[in-house]
Each structure stands twice: as C-alpha cells, then as structure tokens.
Amino acid sequence: MGHQMFEYDGKLANEVYEYCRDRLTHPVPLDFGSLSTDPLPSLEGLIRPEGNDAEEILEFFKHRLAQHVVSIDSPGFLAFIPNAPTKNSLFFDMVVACSGLNGTSWLESAGVVIAENQALEFLADMAGMPKGSGGAFVSGGSMGNLSSLTVGRDLGRAKHPELLPHEVRFAISDDAHSSIGKALHVLGIEALIVEADDHRFTRANLESALANDPHPDSVVGVVATSGTTNAGIIDDVEGLGSFAREHDLWFHVDGAYGGAALFSPTHRHLLAGIRHADSFIVDPHKWLFAPLDCCALVYRNPAVARKVLAQQASYLDVLHGSDDENYEWNPSDFAIHLSRRARGLPFWFSLVTNGVRAYESAVQAAIDLAARTVTIIDEMDHVELVRESSLSIVLYRRIGWEPYQYNAWSQKLLRDQIAFVTPTKWEGETVARLAFLHPDTSEALVRQILESMRD
C-alpha cells in the first residue's frame, strides 16, 4: 500500500478533467479580478493537520477564487501583453505536468531537450542566426534578458581588464523594457541610456551618444528592442546590430513581445537585423500562443554562454563528463537556473501539430486588426490616434478626458464583462492602449470598446 497522497483518486480525476474540458470548450470569460463584487473568501483554517476533501477544495477554487482573476487568454483581454495559448499547447502542458519531466539536462531528459532544441533552432533560423545557434527555454523575458546580459557582461570584462568590474556598461534606449535596467542593476553595472529618435533606438542615436560620452570604451554591449511593450516600436535592429559587429560589442535583442513578428509575412523584414545578435529572446507565451511561462533564449555561440552560466558542483559532474557532444546541450547551462520544467514542449507540440502557416496567419491577424482599428479611430470624432500603430499595439486618446476618466472607463468595461483594457502613459499623458494578440478578437468588439468612450 503506497502513501495515500500518491494514490490515484478516480473521482477527483473526473472532476478535474471535467473542469479542464469545460474551460477548453466554452468561450473564455473575462472574470473580474480584484474588481469582483464578491469579497475574497477567507482561507483561514484550510491548511490543517487532517487536510480537506479535495473535491470540495476544487469547488472552492472554481466558485470562490477563480472569479477573482482576469483570464489573460480571453479575446477581450487587450491590456498589457495578453496570452492566447492554442488548445494543443494547453493539452500538451497537461501532458508535461503529468509526465514527471525535469528538463535540466541531456542525461535526465534527452527526449525533452531534442524536441525543445528543434523549436529553438527553428526560431533561430527564422531570425537569420547561424547554424549551431541555440540555448534554452526559460521562465520569461526578464530571466532571458538577465541571463544573456550576464554573458555579455563577463565577456566585456574579459576584453577590458583595464576597467574595474563595475565600470563596463551596456548601451540601451530610454524605451528599453524595465527588465533590462533591472538586470543591469542586479549585475552591478551601469547603462549608457541613449535618447531615442521618436522612441526608436537607431545607430545614429548610438553613435552620437558614444561620441559625446567621456568613456565610450567602457560600453561593451548594445541592447535593441524588436517591439516595445508599450507601443510596439521596433528599434533599428539592422543598424545597431551592424555597429555592434563592427566594434566587437555584445548585441542582445529583446524580442519578448515583438519577436513573434518573424512569423508575419508583412512585417518580418523589419526584424532582419536580428541575424547580427549574440543573443535574442522571444516569449512563446506572448504572441506565439503557448501557455505561461515560456521564453526562448537563443545564443549565436552557445558555448560562450555555457562557459559563463553552467553551474559546477561535484554532484553535477556527471552532467558534463561525457564525450557525447549532446551533453553540451544541458538547458541548465544556458541561463540562471538549474531545475526547470520542460516549458518549451507545449510550444513545440503546438508548432509541429498546427504548422507554420497557422502561426503566420494567427500572428498576422493581430497586425491586421490593429491596422483596421486605426481606420475606425480615424472615422470617429471623439477619439484620435496618439501615434501610428506598430505591430499589434494601438495608442489613442479620448479627446478631453482626464486620467480618472480613463480609469473609471477601464473598470466599467471589466465590470460589464466587455473587455479588459487598461490605460497607459505616453510622454507623460494618460492615454488608452489596445494590445491585440488573440486571433479571435473581433472588429465588432473593438467598435464596442471605442463607442463606450463617447459618454
């Protein structure tokens, strides 16, 4: 007789399967998040020596806790950057959860690594990076950025022994994602913050900043963004990348959101400069329709990253001590992590089952809807564009509104279960922002959202 916690409960299994089946087969509700009219339930006493009936706690989650979240995978979720996992990716996420996979090493999970590597190699190839590029799937863009900048920092220090360790710097745009600045803070180095040209970081901006900086030789790397989170702006990846190559600087491209535009027939050419990158990230859990949490981290030369990031310990020697070259593909060696779930497999499964053309169509749908939204806004007299849309993000203003009106409107949309849209700031002004991602978001919903701002 095994331990009771590890015994199969058929009745509970059926309840869980039914909940998942219902969630997968019916339209996804927005739910209410913190704006629910029902108070959050008390959890006092739930953790106790004798435990609780599992089916009762499942019901408690379904009816008392779940309504206090906002479903990020709803077609009406247009705030921040949404998440729209394919059904196949969700199915396979359940397979991964039930399979006891530790995607740490080739020794433990060669079958995991080979599949994840196929997906990484495909993304690298789409980005124009050379054969042999590779890396690992990590938890998100913040971890991907931190890991890649760690490698760039260490290489920069090695190239400049005349500098103190904290004196090396990375050139970044003032519109770079907040995780870039946080990563540099964690790494104990400074940024050369370059003022962008209309929020787009260009080679000319970089050259000007370096020409006017008293210590240009301390800059060891450059970070470009292929699709800023707030406005979808794509930096001059080609110009910045070619400059980095010419001056032997580490070139990192943060494509957490916008890197998925590699799948867009109309916009992929704007990301051609990623081919220059030493490291590149894109989050499948954003615009490539995988479940949370999943970021693809790709290096031009994985061996360089492995030398910096691989963890060493006597009990880990077995992971690195084989003559088999496949042992060089331990996912744990390419980021600041060790144990890891096989988070790339749901994306891999969805990609190989749905096919590339389906991905191209789904990514393009969001870009096309953003373009149609611009036309709709131009036809209305109470709203106007803040700037031209970029990728799948539209910034616009309700003429005459103050910040409190945007916030009240946003909350009403959610309470009425129409959409989840949150305001943002643009050049100090509170404005509205629509972030399209789910291919099932309709033009009719967009019109309803815009019309709701007339009052």
C-alpha positions as CSV (number, residue, x, y, z in Angstrom):
1,M,0.0,0.0,0.0
2,G,1.5,3.3,-1.1
3,H,1.3,6.6,0.7
4,Q,-2.2,8.0,0.5
5,M,-1.1,11.2,-1.1
6,F,0.2,9.3,-4.1
7,E,-2.8,7.1,-4.7
8,Y,-5.0,7.7,-7.7
9,D,-8.4,9.2,-7.0
10,G,-10.6,8.4,-9.9
11,K,-13.5,10.6,-8.8
12,L,-11.2,13.6,-8.3
13,A,-9.6,12.9,-11.7
14,N,-13.0,13.1,-13.4
15,E,-13.8,16.4,-11.7
16,V,-10.5,17.9,-12.8
17,Y,-10.9,16.6,-16.3
18,E,-14.4,18.0,-16.5
19,Y,-13.3,21.4,-15.2
20,C,-10.5,21.4,-17.8
21,R,-12.8,20.2,-20.6
22,D,-15.3,22.9,-19.7
23,R,-12.6,25.6,-19.7
24,L,-11.3,24.4,-23.1
25,T,-14.6,24.0,-24.9
26,H,-16.5,27.1,-23.8
27,P,-15.8,30.8,-24.5
28,V,-13.3,32.1,-22.0
29,P,-14.9,34.5,-19.6
30,L,-13.0,37.6,-18.6
31,D,-14.0,37.3,-14.9
32,F,-13.4,40.2,-12.6
33,G,-10.0,40.1,-10.9
34,S,-9.9,42.4,-7.9
35,L,-13.0,44.2,-9.1
36,S,-15.3,41.3,-8.3
37,T,-18.3,42.4,-6.3
38,D,-18.0,39.4,-4.1
39,P,-15.4,39.7,-1.3
40,L,-12.4,37.4,-1.4
41,P,-13.1,34.4,0.6
42,S,-11.3,33.7,3.9
43,L,-8.7,30.9,3.7
44,E,-8.3,30.7,7.4
45,G,-8.2,27.1,8.6
46,L,-7.7,25.5,5.2
47,I,-4.2,24.4,6.0
48,R,-4.6,21.9,8.8
49,P,-3.2,18.6,10.0
50,E,-6.0,16.4,8.7
51,G,-6.4,18.1,5.3
52,N,-9.6,18.7,3.4
53,D,-11.8,16.9,0.9
54,A,-10.2,17.5,-2.5
55,E,-13.4,17.8,-4.4
56,E,-14.7,20.5,-2.0
57,I,-11.5,22.5,-2.4
58,L,-11.7,22.2,-6.2
59,E,-15.2,23.6,-6.0
60,F,-14.0,26.3,-3.7
61,F,-11.4,27.3,-6.3
62,K,-13.9,27.2,-9.2
63,H,-16.6,29.3,-7.5
64,R,-14.8,31.4,-4.9
65,L,-11.3,32.0,-6.1
66,A,-11.3,31.8,-9.9
67,Q,-13.7,34.7,-10.3
68,H,-11.2,37.0,-8.7
69,V,-8.8,36.7,-11.6
70,V,-8.9,38.1,-15.1
71,S,-8.5,35.5,-17.8
72,I,-5.5,36.6,-19.7
73,D,-6.4,34.2,-22.6
74,S,-9.8,35.8,-23.3
75,P,-10.2,37.5,-26.7
76,G,-11.4,40.5,-24.7
77,F,-8.1,40.8,-22.7
78,L,-6.4,43.7,-24.5
79,A,-4.2,45.1,-21.7
80,F,-0.5,44.7,-21.0
81,I,0.5,41.8,-23.3
82,P,-2.2,39.1,-23.5
83,N,-1.7,35.3,-23.7
84,A,-3.6,33.1,-26.1
85,P,-2.4,29.5,-25.9
86,T,-3.6,27.2,-28.6
87,K,-5.7,24.2,-27.5
88,N,-2.9,21.8,-28.5
89,S,-0.4,23.7,-26.4
90,L,-2.7,23.5,-23.4
91,F,-3.3,19.8,-23.9
92,F,0.4,19.2,-24.0
93,D,1.0,21.4,-21.0
94,M,-1.1,18.9,-19.1
95,V,0.9,16.0,-20.6
96,V,4.1,17.7,-19.4
97,A,2.7,18.2,-15.9
98,C,1.7,14.6,-15.6
99,S,5.0,13.2,-17.0
100,G,7.4,13.9,-14.3
101,L,9.9,15.7,-16.6
102,N,12.8,17.5,-15.3
103,G,14.2,19.4,-18.3
104,T,17.5,20.2,-16.7
105,S,20.0,18.1,-18.5
106,W,20.6,15.8,-21.5
107,L,21.3,12.9,-19.1
108,E,17.8,13.2,-17.5
109,S,15.7,14.3,-20.4
110,A,17.3,13.8,-23.8
111,G,13.9,13.4,-25.3
112,V,12.8,16.8,-23.9
113,V,16.0,18.6,-24.9
114,I,15.9,17.3,-28.5
115,A,12.4,18.5,-29.0
116,E,12.9,21.8,-27.4
117,N,16.1,22.3,-29.4
118,Q,14.2,21.7,-32.6
119,A,11.9,24.6,-31.7
120,L,14.8,26.8,-30.7
121,E,16.7,26.0,-33.9
122,F,13.6,26.9,-35.9
123,L,13.3,30.3,-34.2
124,A,17.0,30.9,-34.7
125,D,16.7,30.1,-38.4
126,M,13.7,32.4,-38.8
127,A,15.8,35.1,-37.2
128,G,18.6,34.5,-39.6
129,M,21.0,33.4,-36.9
130,P,23.7,30.9,-38.0
131,K,23.5,27.2,-37.8
132,G,24.6,26.0,-34.4
133,S,22.7,28.8,-32.5
134,G,20.8,27.5,-29.5
135,G,20.0,28.0,-25.9
136,A,17.1,27.1,-23.6
137,F,13.6,27.9,-22.7
138,V,13.4,30.0,-19.5
139,S,10.5,31.4,-17.4
140,G,10.1,34.7,-19.1
141,G,11.7,37.7,-20.8
142,S,13.2,39.0,-17.5
143,M,15.1,35.8,-16.9
144,G,16.1,35.6,-20.5
145,N,17.4,39.2,-20.5
146,L,19.3,38.7,-17.2
147,S,21.0,35.5,-18.4
148,S,22.1,36.9,-21.8
149,L,23.4,40.2,-20.3
150,T,25.3,38.2,-17.7
151,V,27.2,36.5,-20.5
152,G,27.8,39.8,-22.3
153,R,29.0,41.4,-19.1
154,D,31.5,38.7,-18.4
155,L,32.8,38.8,-21.9
156,G,33.1,42.6,-21.8
157,R,35.1,42.4,-18.6
158,A,37.5,39.9,-20.1
159,K,38.1,42.2,-23.1
160,H,38.7,45.2,-20.9
161,P,40.9,44.1,-18.0
162,E,41.9,47.8,-17.6
163,L,38.4,48.6,-16.3
164,L,37.1,47.8,-12.8
165,P,34.4,45.2,-12.9
166,H,31.6,47.7,-12.3
167,E,32.8,50.1,-15.0
168,V,31.6,48.1,-18.0
169,R,28.4,49.4,-19.5
170,F,25.6,48.5,-21.9
171,A,24.1,51.0,-24.3
172,I,20.3,50.9,-24.0
173,S,17.4,53.0,-25.1
174,D,15.4,55.0,-22.7
175,D,12.5,53.0,-24.0
176,A,14.0,49.6,-23.2
177,H,11.9,47.2,-21.2
178,S,12.2,47.7,-17.4
179,S,13.7,44.3,-17.1
180,I,16.8,45.5,-18.9
181,G,17.6,48.2,-16.4
182,K,16.8,45.8,-13.5
183,A,19.1,43.1,-15.0
184,L,22.0,45.6,-15.2
185,H,21.2,46.7,-11.6
186,V,21.4,43.0,-10.5
187,L,24.6,42.6,-12.4
188,G,26.2,45.6,-10.7
189,I,26.9,47.6,-13.9
190,E,25.6,50.8,-15.3
191,A,23.7,51.7,-18.5
192,L,24.6,54.3,-21.1
193,I,21.0,55.4,-21.6
194,V,20.6,56.7,-25.1
195,E,17.8,59.1,-26.0
196,A,15.9,57.5,-28.9
197,D,14.7,59.2,-32.1
198,D,10.9,59.4,-31.6
199,H,11.2,56.4,-29.2
200,R,13.1,54.3,-31.8
201,F,16.7,53.5,-30.9
202,T,18.9,53.9,-34.0
203,R,22.5,53.5,-35.0
204,A,22.8,57.3,-35.3
205,N,21.5,57.7,-31.8
206,L,24.1,55.3,-30.5
207,E,27.0,56.9,-32.5
208,S,26.0,60.3,-31.2
209,A,25.8,59.2,-27.6
210,L,29.2,57.5,-27.8
211,A,30.8,60.5,-29.4
212,N,29.6,62.7,-26.5
213,D,30.4,60.2,-23.7
214,P,33.7,60.7,-21.8
215,H,34.2,56.9,-21.5
216,P,32.9,55.3,-24.7
217,D,35.4,52.3,-24.4
218,S,33.5,51.2,-21.3
219,V,30.5,50.2,-23.4
220,V,30.7,46.5,-24.0
221,G,27.3,45.8,-25.4
222,V,24.1,47.1,-27.0
223,V,20.5,46.1,-26.4
224,A,17.9,46.6,-29.0
225,T,14.2,46.0,-28.8
226,S,12.1,44.4,-31.5
227,G,8.7,45.6,-30.4
228,T,8.5,47.7,-27.3
229,T,5.8,46.6,-24.9
230,N,4.1,50.0,-24.6
231,A,3.9,50.9,-28.3
232,G,5.2,48.0,-30.4
233,I,8.1,50.1,-31.8
234,I,10.9,48.2,-33.5
235,D,14.4,49.6,-33.0
236,D,16.9,50.0,-35.8
237,V,18.0,46.4,-35.3
238,E,19.9,46.3,-38.5
239,G,21.9,49.5,-37.8
240,L,22.6,48.7,-34.2
241,G,23.5,45.1,-35.0
242,S,25.9,46.1,-37.7
243,F,27.5,48.7,-35.4
244,A,27.9,46.0,-32.7
245,R,29.5,43.6,-35.1
246,E,31.9,46.3,-36.4
247,H,33.0,47.2,-32.9
248,D,33.0,43.8,-31.3
249,L,30.2,44.6,-28.8
250,W,27.8,42.1,-27.4
251,F,24.5,42.6,-29.2
252,H,21.3,41.5,-27.5
253,V,17.8,41.8,-29.0
254,D,14.9,41.8,-26.6
255,G,12.0,40.4,-28.7
256,A,9.9,39.2,-25.8
257,Y,6.8,40.5,-27.4
258,G,7.6,41.7,-30.9
259,G,10.0,39.0,-31.9
260,A,7.0,36.9,-32.9
261,A,6.6,39.2,-35.9
262,L,9.1,37.0,-37.5
263,F,6.0,35.0,-38.4
264,S,4.3,37.9,-40.1
265,P,4.5,37.9,-43.9
266,T,4.2,41.7,-43.9
267,H,6.5,42.7,-41.0
268,R,9.2,40.1,-40.7
269,H,11.6,42.1,-42.8
270,L,11.7,44.7,-40.0
271,L,13.4,42.2,-37.8
272,A,16.1,41.1,-40.3
273,G,18.8,42.7,-38.2
274,I,18.4,40.0,-35.5
275,R,20.8,38.0,-37.6
276,H,23.5,40.1,-36.0
277,A,22.5,39.2,-32.5
278,D,24.8,37.4,-30.0
279,S,21.6,36.7,-28.0
280,F,17.9,37.0,-28.7
281,I,14.7,36.3,-26.8
282,V,11.1,35.8,-27.7
283,D,8.3,34.7,-25.4
284,P,6.1,32.0,-26.9
285,H,3.7,32.7,-24.0
286,K,3.0,36.0,-25.6
287,W,2.4,36.2,-29.3
288,L,3.4,32.6,-30.2
289,F,0.4,31.1,-28.4
290,A,2.0,28.9,-25.7
291,P,1.0,28.7,-22.1
292,L,2.7,30.7,-19.4
293,D,5.6,30.6,-18.6
294,C,7.9,30.3,-21.6
295,C,10.7,32.4,-23.1
296,A,13.0,31.2,-25.9
297,L,16.6,32.3,-25.2
298,V,18.9,31.8,-28.2
299,Y,22.7,32.5,-28.4
300,R,24.7,32.8,-31.6
301,N,27.5,30.9,-29.8
302,P,26.0,28.7,-27.1
303,A,29.5,27.5,-26.0
304,V,30.3,31.0,-24.8
305,A,27.1,31.1,-22.7
306,R,27.8,27.7,-21.3
307,K,31.2,28.7,-20.1
308,V,29.7,31.6,-18.2
309,L,26.5,30.1,-16.9
310,A,27.0,26.4,-16.4
311,Q,26.8,25.5,-12.7
312,Q,29.6,23.4,-11.3
313,A,29.3,21.1,-8.3
314,S,30.6,17.6,-7.5
315,Y,27.1,16.1,-7.8
316,L,26.7,17.8,-11.2
317,D,29.9,16.5,-12.7
318,V,28.0,13.6,-14.3
319,L,26.1,16.1,-16.4
320,H,29.3,17.4,-18.1
321,G,31.7,14.5,-18.0
322,S,30.7,12.6,-21.2
323,D,32.4,12.6,-24.6
324,D,29.0,12.6,-26.2
325,E,28.6,16.1,-27.7
326,N,24.9,16.0,-26.9
327,Y,25.8,16.6,-23.3
328,E,26.7,20.1,-24.4
329,W,23.0,20.8,-24.6
330,N,22.1,20.8,-21.0
331,P,19.4,23.5,-20.8
332,S,20.6,24.3,-17.3
333,D,23.9,25.6,-18.8
334,F,22.4,28.5,-20.7
335,A,20.6,30.6,-18.1
336,I,20.5,31.4,-14.5
337,H,18.5,28.3,-13.5
338,L,19.1,24.7,-12.7
339,S,16.0,22.6,-12.2
340,R,13.4,23.5,-14.8
341,R,10.1,22.2,-16.1
342,A,10.0,21.3,-19.8
343,R,8.3,24.6,-20.6
344,G,9.3,24.6,-24.3
345,L,7.4,21.3,-25.1
346,P,3.9,22.8,-25.2
347,F,5.1,25.3,-27.8
348,W,7.0,22.6,-29.7
349,F,3.9,20.4,-29.8
350,S,1.6,23.2,-30.9
351,L,4.1,24.3,-33.7
352,V,4.6,20.8,-35.1
353,T,0.9,19.9,-35.0
354,N,-0.6,23.2,-36.2
355,G,2.1,24.0,-38.7
356,V,4.0,27.2,-39.5
357,R,1.3,28.6,-41.8
358,A,-1.3,28.6,-39.0
359,Y,1.2,30.5,-36.9
360,E,1.8,33.0,-39.6
361,S,-2.0,33.5,-40.1
362,A,-2.6,34.0,-36.3
363,V,0.2,36.5,-35.9
364,Q,-0.8,38.4,-39.0
365,A,-4.4,38.6,-37.7
366,A,-3.4,40.8,-34.8
367,I,-1.4,43.1,-37.0
368,D,-4.3,43.4,-39.5
369,L,-6.8,44.1,-36.7
370,A,-4.5,46.9,-35.4
371,A,-4.5,48.4,-38.9
372,R,-8.3,48.3,-39.1
373,T,-8.6,49.8,-35.6
374,V,-6.6,52.8,-36.8
375,T,-9.1,53.3,-39.7
376,I,-12.0,53.0,-37.2
377,I,-10.4,55.6,-34.9
378,D,-9.9,58.0,-37.8
379,E,-13.6,57.8,-38.6
380,M,-14.7,58.7,-35.1
381,D,-14.9,62.2,-33.7
382,H,-14.4,61.5,-30.0
383,V,-11.1,59.6,-30.2
384,E,-7.8,60.2,-32.0
385,L,-4.5,58.3,-32.5
386,V,-1.6,59.2,-30.3
387,R,0.8,57.8,-32.9
388,E,0.6,55.3,-35.8
389,S,0.1,51.8,-34.7
390,S,3.2,49.5,-34.6
391,L,2.9,45.7,-34.8
392,S,-0.3,44.9,-32.9
393,I,-0.5,47.8,-30.4
394,V,-2.6,50.9,-30.8
395,L,-2.3,54.0,-28.7
396,Y,-5.1,56.5,-28.8
397,R,-6.8,59.2,-26.7
398,R,-10.3,60.1,-25.8
399,I,-10.4,63.7,-26.6
400,G,-10.9,65.8,-23.4
401,W,-10.5,63.0,-20.9
402,E,-8.6,63.3,-17.6
403,P,-6.7,60.3,-16.1
404,Y,-9.5,59.5,-13.7
405,Q,-12.0,59.1,-16.6
406,Y,-9.7,56.5,-18.3
407,N,-9.5,54.5,-15.1
408,A,-13.3,54.6,-14.4
409,W,-13.9,53.6,-18.0
410,S,-11.5,50.7,-17.8
411,Q,-13.1,49.4,-14.6
412,K,-16.6,49.7,-16.1
413,L,-15.6,47.7,-19.2
414,L,-14.4,44.9,-16.9
415,R,-17.4,45.0,-14.6
416,D,-19.7,44.8,-17.7
417,Q,-17.5,41.9,-18.9
418,I,-16.9,43.6,-22.3
419,A,-13.1,43.7,-22.3
420,F,-10.1,44.3,-20.1
421,V,-8.4,47.5,-21.3
422,T,-6.1,49.5,-19.1
423,P,-4.7,53.0,-19.8
424,T,-1.0,53.8,-20.1
425,K,1.2,56.8,-20.1
426,W,2.7,58.3,-23.3
427,E,5.1,61.2,-23.0
428,G,3.5,61.9,-19.6
429,E,-0.1,61.8,-20.8
430,T,-2.6,59.2,-19.8
431,V,-3.9,57.5,-22.9
432,A,-5.7,54.3,-24.0
433,R,-3.9,51.3,-25.3
434,L,-5.1,48.2,-27.2
435,A,-2.8,45.3,-27.3
436,F,-4.1,42.8,-29.9
437,L,-2.9,39.2,-29.8
438,H,-5.7,36.7,-29.8
439,P,-6.8,35.9,-33.4
440,D,-10.4,35.6,-32.2
441,T,-10.6,39.3,-31.0
442,S,-13.2,40.8,-33.3
443,E,-13.6,44.1,-35.1
444,A,-17.1,44.3,-33.6
445,L,-15.6,44.2,-30.1
446,V,-13.1,47.0,-31.0
447,R,-16.0,49.2,-32.2
448,Q,-17.9,48.4,-29.0
449,I,-14.9,49.5,-26.9
450,L,-14.4,52.7,-28.8
451,E,-18.1,53.6,-28.7
452,S,-18.1,53.0,-25.0
453,M,-15.9,56.1,-24.6
454,R,-18.5,58.5,-26.0
455,D,-20.1,59.1,-22.6
